[in-house]
Amino acid sequence: MSRHPRHIRHPRHVLIVTILSAVGLAALVSCNSGRRQVPEGAYCDPVANWPSDLVAWESEILSLFNEARAAGADCGGAGQFAPTGPLEMDPALRCAARVHSKDMHDRGFFDHNNPDGLSPWDRFALAGWTGSGGGENIIAGYGSAQAAFAGWMSSDGHCANIMNPSFNRVGIGWFVGASGYGDYGTATFGVK
């Protein structure tokens, strides 16, 4: 495995989730409430009680994303991006990102699709995402939020996902363990 970031965007930037349980919708809690940061339910429950150091990484990445968006960026072959509004952390997208980062570590893979064939959009739906659009950046082995952010920004496609003015929601999931690359990060983007 080589150490590098990967990104993906839905071909039409459209994702519509048609099935959402009423229980999952009612369970959404603002990630700023200091309580639950992901929706309740079987898919998100394993990543609900996230260690505070990992939550701090996620928050730092969000701050770095929003600083870059406020300044604008040159994403090389993906184009120049003017300053744009901030991204807001979304509980369902955060769940999808955390689940994927932990899964990559636990099962020793580095890809947008997991070994069971689930794509980012499958994970978005399982987490209860009700927005549209979508993109995903993954990264592993960078050791810090700042290094991961720099890695993403130095890659045209990753930079474009971060700077895309159509995206207004993000989920960031960070997991650190003892195997593989050690640290795994996923950023999932959407529109709501």
Secondary structure as UniProt FT lines:
FT   STRAND          6..9
FT   TURN            11..12
FT   HELIX           22..26
FT   TURN            31..32
FT   TURN            42..44
FT   HELIX           45..47
FT   HELIX           52..71
FT   STRAND          73..74
FT   HELIX           76..78
FT   STRAND          80..81
FT   STRAND          88..89
FT   HELIX           91..107
FT   TURN            115..116
FT   HELIX           120..127
FT   STRAND          132..140
FT   HELIX           145..153
FT   HELIX           156..163
FT   TURN            165..166
FT   STRAND          169..176
FT   TURN            180..181
FT   STRAND          183..191
//
